[in-house]
Amino acid sequence: RHTAIGLNFIDVYFRTGAYPAPQSPFTPGLEAAGVVEAIGEDVDDLSVGDRVAYASAPIGAYAEARLMPAGRVVKVPEGIEDRTAAAAMLKGMTTQYLLRQTVPVRAGDTILFHAAAGGVGLMACQWASRLGVTVIGTVSSDEKAELARQHGCTHLIDYTQEDFVERVRELTDGKGVDVVYDGVGKDTFLGGFDCLRPRGHMVLFGASSGAPDPIDPALLQGKGSVYLTRPSLFNYIPDRNSLLACVSELFEVMQDGTVRAEVYQERPLSEAADAHRDLEARRTTGATVLIP
């Protein structure tokens, strides 16, 4: 039985057909928290009454209750509220694999993180800052800039007022950043290559502004023998052990205060359509949850 449901841009991708749905019609949603009401015969690590959360297929989280494979569900530790877990699972595990697995960043690195005041962005700013990384973030307003700054972002660029490529080159004395993390896509993708140092990494993990146009692989050499990857969370948690390793580190940094997963918008599940409109129009900040 769900108590809180996470809203994510991947829900928009499925709804619009950018990602193929397994069938039509379908119920969207990949992230939620709640309470176990029944278990199957062979389930031995969950009990009725356990507080649990998930962020994985099969889709269908926009519901009051549902069946989930036991292997994709994790227990929520004491001290983490249901609505926080629902807001943090997908965004938090995404942050974990981006910073700790795709390109493991370390103290002294400098990164560019687009949409720094978004759900993933705010968690990434906190986590990267704790690791000793200098974070340059892009935002769309003064209010979002201040929020990202409060969450550990070192330098803010309002892309509606400044050319982010020029500003990044200024901030890095022309050297460029070690990694660009881009969940925006079409509007920022090509410019990101001009922000990288030689042999830097472009990590494209989303496309909120639309899918980028195809590129000639020779571009990577021309920009300094840079690397390009397009990761997905579900390639990093293909089995129970990898899921538990990822979520265990996430819950650890949440419990010790390194990362705060804050809910900035809360709506009834019946208003999911309006929540999607706000998300697509970039009227949201941080995480949104739907309450059934």
C-alpha positions as CSV (number, residue, x, y, z in Angstrom):
1,R,0.0,0.0,0.0
2,H,1.6,3.3,-1.1
3,T,1.9,6.2,1.2
4,A,3.9,8.4,-1.1
5,I,4.8,8.3,-4.8
6,G,7.8,10.0,-6.5
7,L,7.4,12.2,-9.5
8,N,10.3,12.0,-12.0
9,F,11.0,13.1,-15.6
10,I,11.2,9.5,-16.7
11,D,7.5,9.4,-16.0
12,V,7.1,12.1,-18.7
13,Y,9.3,10.2,-21.1
14,F,7.0,7.2,-20.8
15,R,3.8,9.2,-21.0
16,T,4.9,11.1,-24.2
17,G,6.3,8.0,-25.9
18,A,10.0,9.1,-25.7
19,Y,10.5,5.8,-23.9
20,P,8.4,2.9,-25.1
21,A,5.9,1.7,-22.5
22,P,5.5,-2.1,-22.0
23,Q,1.9,-2.0,-23.1
24,S,-0.9,0.5,-23.7
25,P,-2.8,1.8,-21.8
26,F,-0.4,1.7,-18.8
27,T,0.0,3.2,-15.4
28,P,3.1,5.4,-15.1
29,G,5.5,5.7,-12.2
30,L,8.7,4.0,-11.1
31,E,9.2,5.2,-7.5
32,A,7.2,5.0,-4.3
33,A,7.2,4.2,-0.6
34,G,4.7,2.4,1.5
35,V,3.8,-0.5,3.8
36,V,3.9,-4.3,3.0
37,E,0.4,-5.7,3.3
38,A,1.0,-9.3,2.0
39,I,4.0,-11.4,0.8
40,G,4.5,-14.4,-1.4
41,E,5.3,-17.9,-0.2
42,D,9.0,-17.7,-1.0
43,V,9.7,-14.2,0.4
44,D,11.8,-14.5,3.6
45,D,13.4,-11.0,4.0
46,L,10.2,-9.0,4.1
47,S,7.3,-9.1,6.5
48,V,3.8,-7.7,6.6
49,G,4.0,-4.2,8.2
50,D,7.5,-3.4,6.9
51,R,8.1,0.1,5.6
52,V,9.6,-0.2,2.1
53,A,10.4,1.7,-1.0
54,Y,11.5,1.1,-4.6
55,A,12.6,2.8,-7.7
56,S,12.5,0.3,-10.5
57,A,10.5,-1.5,-13.2
58,P,7.8,-2.6,-13.6
59,I,6.2,0.8,-14.0
60,G,2.9,1.4,-12.3
61,A,3.6,3.4,-9.2
62,Y,0.8,5.9,-9.7
63,A,-1.6,3.8,-7.7
64,E,-2.9,3.4,-4.1
65,A,-1.6,-0.2,-3.9
66,R,0.2,-2.6,-6.2
67,L,2.2,-5.9,-6.5
68,M,6.0,-5.6,-6.7
69,P,8.7,-8.2,-7.1
70,A,10.2,-8.6,-3.6
71,G,13.7,-8.4,-5.1
72,R,13.2,-4.8,-6.2
73,V,11.9,-3.6,-2.8
74,V,14.1,-2.4,0.0
75,K,13.3,-1.7,3.7
76,V,13.3,2.0,4.7
77,P,15.5,2.7,7.8
78,E,14.2,4.3,10.9
79,G,14.6,8.1,10.7
80,I,13.7,8.4,7.0
81,E,10.1,9.3,6.4
82,D,8.0,7.6,3.7
83,R,7.6,10.8,1.7
84,T,11.4,11.4,1.9
85,A,12.1,7.9,0.7
86,A,9.6,8.3,-2.1
87,A,11.4,11.5,-3.2
88,A,14.9,10.1,-2.8
89,M,15.0,6.6,-4.2
90,L,15.3,7.2,-7.9
91,K,17.0,10.6,-7.6
92,G,19.3,9.4,-4.9
93,M,20.4,6.2,-6.6
94,T,20.9,8.2,-9.8
95,T,23.2,10.5,-7.9
96,Q,25.1,7.6,-6.4
97,Y,25.8,5.9,-9.7
98,L,26.7,9.2,-11.4
99,L,29.2,10.4,-8.8
100,R,30.4,7.0,-7.5
101,Q,30.3,4.7,-10.5
102,T,29.9,6.2,-13.9
103,V,32.8,8.7,-13.4
104,P,33.9,8.4,-9.7
105,V,34.8,12.0,-8.7
106,R,37.2,12.8,-5.9
107,A,38.5,15.8,-4.0
108,G,40.0,18.4,-6.3
109,D,37.8,17.6,-9.3
110,T,35.6,20.3,-10.9
111,I,32.3,19.3,-12.4
112,L,29.5,21.1,-14.3
113,F,26.0,19.9,-13.3
114,H,23.1,21.1,-15.3
115,A,19.7,21.8,-13.6
116,A,21.5,22.1,-10.3
117,A,18.3,23.0,-8.5
118,G,16.4,20.0,-9.8
119,G,15.7,16.8,-7.8
120,V,18.9,15.0,-8.8
121,G,20.9,18.3,-9.0
122,L,20.3,19.3,-5.3
123,M,21.3,15.8,-4.1
124,A,24.4,15.8,-6.4
125,C,25.5,19.3,-5.2
126,Q,25.4,18.1,-1.6
127,W,27.1,14.7,-2.2
128,A,29.8,16.1,-4.5
129,S,30.6,19.0,-2.1
130,R,31.1,16.5,0.7
131,L,33.6,14.6,-1.5
132,G,35.6,17.8,-2.0
133,V,34.5,18.5,-5.5
134,T,34.0,22.0,-6.9
135,V,30.5,22.1,-8.4
136,I,29.5,24.6,-11.1
137,G,25.7,24.5,-11.6
138,T,23.3,25.9,-14.1
139,V,19.9,27.2,-13.1
140,S,17.1,29.3,-14.6
141,S,16.4,31.9,-11.9
142,D,18.0,33.7,-8.9
143,E,15.8,31.7,-6.5
144,K,17.0,28.4,-7.9
145,A,20.6,29.7,-7.8
146,E,20.3,30.5,-4.1
147,L,18.8,27.1,-3.4
148,A,21.6,25.3,-5.2
149,R,24.1,27.4,-3.3
150,Q,22.6,26.4,0.0
151,H,23.0,22.8,-1.0
152,G,26.7,23.0,-1.8
153,C,27.0,24.3,-5.3
154,T,30.2,26.4,-5.5
155,H,29.4,28.5,-8.6
156,L,26.0,29.2,-10.2
157,I,25.3,30.2,-13.8
158,D,21.9,31.5,-14.8
159,Y,21.7,30.1,-18.3
160,T,18.9,32.6,-19.1
161,Q,21.2,35.5,-18.5
162,E,24.7,34.1,-19.3
163,D,26.4,31.9,-21.9
164,F,27.2,28.9,-19.7
165,V,30.1,27.8,-21.9
166,E,31.9,31.2,-21.6
167,R,31.2,31.3,-17.9
168,V,32.6,27.8,-17.3
169,R,35.8,28.7,-19.2
170,E,36.2,31.8,-17.1
171,L,35.6,29.9,-13.8
172,T,38.2,27.3,-14.8
173,D,40.8,29.7,-16.2
174,G,40.2,28.1,-19.6
175,K,41.0,24.6,-18.4
176,G,37.5,23.2,-18.5
177,V,35.8,20.8,-16.1
178,D,36.6,17.2,-15.4
179,V,33.0,16.0,-15.9
180,V,29.8,17.5,-17.4
181,Y,26.6,15.8,-15.9
182,D,23.8,16.6,-18.3
183,G,20.2,15.7,-17.6
184,V,18.8,18.4,-19.8
185,G,19.8,17.2,-23.3
186,K,19.1,19.0,-26.5
187,D,19.5,22.6,-25.1
188,T,22.8,22.0,-23.4
189,F,24.4,18.9,-24.9
190,L,26.7,20.3,-27.6
191,G,27.8,23.3,-25.5
192,G,28.8,20.8,-22.8
193,F,31.7,19.5,-24.9
194,D,33.2,23.0,-25.0
195,C,33.2,23.0,-21.2
196,L,35.4,19.9,-20.8
197,R,39.1,19.6,-20.2
198,P,41.0,17.4,-22.6
199,R,40.1,13.7,-21.9
200,G,37.2,14.9,-19.8
201,H,33.9,13.0,-19.5
202,M,30.4,14.0,-20.8
203,V,27.7,12.1,-18.9
204,L,24.3,12.5,-20.6
205,F,21.8,10.9,-18.2
206,G,18.5,12.6,-19.3
207,A,16.8,14.8,-21.9
208,S,14.3,17.1,-20.2
209,S,14.6,19.5,-23.1
210,G,14.5,16.8,-25.7
211,A,16.8,14.2,-27.1
212,P,20.1,15.7,-28.6
213,D,20.8,15.4,-32.3
214,P,23.2,12.6,-33.3
215,I,26.8,13.5,-33.4
216,D,29.8,12.4,-35.5
217,P,32.2,10.4,-33.2
218,A,35.0,12.5,-34.7
219,L,33.6,15.4,-32.5
220,L,35.0,13.6,-29.4
221,Q,38.5,13.8,-30.8
222,G,38.1,17.4,-31.9
223,K,37.0,18.4,-28.5
224,G,40.1,17.0,-26.8
225,S,39.7,13.2,-27.0
226,V,36.8,13.4,-24.6
227,Y,34.6,10.6,-23.5
228,L,30.8,10.3,-23.9
229,T,28.5,8.0,-22.0
230,R,24.7,7.7,-21.8
231,P,24.1,5.7,-18.5
232,S,20.8,4.6,-17.0
233,L,20.1,3.7,-13.4
234,F,18.7,0.3,-14.4
235,N,22.0,-0.8,-15.9
236,Y,23.6,-0.2,-12.5
237,I,21.1,-2.1,-10.4
238,P,20.4,-5.2,-12.5
239,D,20.2,-7.6,-9.6
240,R,19.5,-7.6,-5.9
241,N,23.1,-7.3,-4.7
242,S,23.8,-4.2,-6.9
243,L,20.5,-2.7,-5.8
244,L,21.3,-3.1,-2.1
245,A,24.9,-1.8,-2.5
246,C,23.6,1.3,-4.2
247,V,20.7,2.0,-1.9
248,S,22.8,1.2,1.2
249,E,25.3,4.0,0.4
250,L,22.4,6.3,-0.3
251,F,20.7,5.7,3.0
252,E,24.0,6.0,4.8
253,V,24.6,9.6,3.5
254,M,21.0,10.5,4.2
255,Q,21.2,9.3,7.8
256,D,24.5,11.0,8.5
257,G,23.3,14.3,7.1
258,T,25.6,14.4,4.0
259,V,22.5,14.5,1.7
260,R,19.1,15.9,2.5
261,A,16.3,14.7,0.3
262,E,13.8,17.4,0.7
263,V,10.2,17.5,-0.7
264,Y,9.4,20.9,-2.2
265,Q,6.1,20.1,-3.8
266,E,3.4,17.7,-2.6
267,R,0.2,17.0,-4.6
268,P,-2.7,14.5,-4.3
269,L,-2.3,11.6,-6.8
270,S,-5.5,12.8,-8.5
271,E,-3.5,15.9,-9.6
272,A,-0.7,13.9,-11.3
273,A,-1.5,15.5,-14.7
274,D,-1.0,19.0,-13.3
275,A,2.2,17.8,-11.6
276,H,3.5,16.7,-15.0
277,R,2.6,20.1,-16.5
278,D,4.6,21.9,-13.8
279,L,7.6,19.5,-14.2
280,E,7.7,20.0,-18.0
281,A,7.4,23.7,-17.7
282,R,10.3,23.8,-15.2
283,R,8.0,25.3,-12.5
284,T,9.2,22.8,-9.9
285,T,12.2,22.9,-7.6
286,G,13.8,19.8,-6.2
287,A,11.5,16.8,-5.5
288,T,7.8,16.4,-5.9
289,V,5.7,13.6,-4.3
290,L,2.2,12.5,-5.0
291,I,0.0,11.4,-2.1
292,P,-2.6,8.7,-2.8
